[in-house]
Amino acid sequence: MTITLPPEALKNTPSRREGLSENEERDLRLYGCELIQKAGIHLKLSQSTTVTAQALLHRFYFRRSFTEFDVRRTAAGCVFLGSKLEEDHRRVRDVALVMWWCTDKEEWWAERKKKKK
């Protein structure tokens, strides 16, 4: 992942000011981008729409903290806005269902792995 910003902007994000480490913030950004990518595949969005949604996610979290806004909900909003910006329209209901399916499936697998151990 490459982000082109001045180094001081990268080190002084709202999440860092709230106490998140660099690794935690990076992991949350990657998780949000992976969710957007999965949703884009399931919604059959163009790659440019998916990339736009991921850019919106990064821009949002350079202004707001991960501790303040849930990355899953933010990713869902970014998918919806990205689809509108790129004229690749999807209904809110479709975006919400796909995002719920992607996140719920991950939680289900995590619970199942815990039960097996």
C-alpha positions as CSV (number, residue, x, y, z in Angstrom):
1,M,0.0,0.0,0.0
2,T,1.5,3.3,-1.0
3,I,0.1,6.6,0.2
4,T,1.6,9.8,-1.1
5,L,1.5,12.5,1.6
6,P,4.0,14.5,3.6
7,P,5.6,12.4,6.3
8,E,4.3,14.6,9.1
9,A,0.7,14.1,7.9
10,L,1.2,10.3,8.0
11,K,2.6,10.4,11.5
12,N,0.0,12.8,12.9
13,T,-3.3,11.2,11.9
14,P,-6.3,11.5,14.3
15,S,-6.0,7.7,15.1
16,R,-2.4,8.1,16.2
17,R,-3.4,11.1,18.4
18,E,-6.1,8.8,19.9
19,G,-3.4,6.2,20.8
20,L,-3.5,3.7,18.0
21,S,-0.1,2.4,16.9
22,E,1.2,2.6,13.4
23,N,0.7,-1.1,12.9
24,E,-2.9,-1.1,14.2
25,E,-3.8,1.8,12.0
26,R,-2.2,0.1,9.0
27,D,-4.1,-3.1,9.7
28,L,-7.4,-1.3,10.0
29,R,-6.8,0.5,6.7
30,L,-5.9,-2.8,5.0
31,Y,-9.0,-4.5,6.5
32,G,-11.2,-1.7,5.2
33,C,-9.7,-2.0,1.7
34,E,-10.1,-5.7,1.7
35,L,-13.8,-5.4,2.6
36,I,-14.3,-2.9,-0.2
37,Q,-12.5,-5.2,-2.6
38,K,-14.7,-8.1,-1.6
39,A,-17.9,-6.0,-1.8
40,G,-16.8,-4.7,-5.2
41,I,-16.4,-8.3,-6.5
42,H,-19.8,-9.4,-5.2
43,L,-21.5,-6.2,-6.5
44,K,-19.8,-6.6,-9.8
45,L,-18.4,-3.1,-9.6
46,S,-15.6,-1.9,-12.0
47,Q,-12.1,-1.8,-10.6
48,S,-12.1,2.0,-10.9
49,T,-15.2,2.2,-8.7
50,T,-13.5,-0.1,-6.1
51,V,-10.3,2.0,-6.1
52,T,-12.4,5.2,-5.7
53,A,-14.1,3.7,-2.7
54,Q,-10.7,2.7,-1.2
55,A,-9.4,6.2,-1.8
56,L,-12.4,7.7,0.0
57,L,-11.8,5.4,2.9
58,H,-8.2,6.6,3.2
59,R,-9.2,10.2,2.9
60,F,-11.8,9.9,5.5
61,Y,-9.4,8.4,8.0
62,F,-6.9,11.1,7.5
63,R,-9.6,13.4,9.0
64,R,-11.3,11.1,11.5
65,S,-10.1,8.5,13.9
66,F,-10.6,4.7,13.7
67,T,-11.6,4.8,17.4
68,E,-14.5,7.2,16.5
69,F,-15.9,5.5,13.4
70,D,-16.2,1.7,12.8
71,V,-14.2,0.7,9.7
72,R,-16.9,-1.7,8.5
73,R,-19.6,1.0,8.4
74,T,-17.2,3.5,6.9
75,A,-16.2,1.0,4.2
76,A,-19.9,0.4,3.3
77,G,-20.5,4.1,2.9
78,C,-17.4,4.4,0.8
79,V,-18.6,1.6,-1.5
80,F,-21.9,3.4,-1.9
81,L,-20.4,6.8,-2.5
82,G,-17.7,5.4,-4.9
83,S,-20.4,3.7,-7.0
84,K,-22.2,7.0,-7.3
85,L,-19.1,9.0,-8.1
86,E,-18.1,6.6,-10.8
87,E,-21.6,6.3,-12.3
88,D,-21.6,2.6,-11.4
89,H,-24.8,2.8,-9.4
90,R,-25.9,0.3,-6.8
91,R,-28.8,0.5,-4.4
92,V,-28.2,1.1,-0.8
93,R,-29.9,-2.1,0.1
94,D,-27.6,-4.1,-2.2
95,V,-24.5,-2.5,-0.7
96,A,-25.7,-3.0,2.8
97,L,-26.5,-6.7,2.2
98,V,-23.2,-7.4,0.6
99,M,-21.2,-5.6,3.3
100,W,-23.2,-7.5,6.0
101,W,-22.6,-10.8,4.2
102,C,-18.8,-10.1,4.0
103,T,-18.4,-9.1,7.6
104,D,-20.8,-11.6,9.1
105,K,-19.1,-14.4,7.2
106,E,-15.7,-13.5,8.6
107,E,-17.0,-13.3,12.1
108,W,-18.7,-16.7,11.7
109,W,-15.5,-18.3,10.5
110,A,-13.5,-16.7,13.4
111,E,-16.1,-18.2,15.9
112,R,-15.9,-21.6,14.3
113,K,-12.1,-21.7,14.4
114,K,-12.3,-20.8,18.1
115,K,-14.7,-23.6,18.8
116,K,-12.5,-26.2,17.0
117,K,-9.5,-25.4,19.3
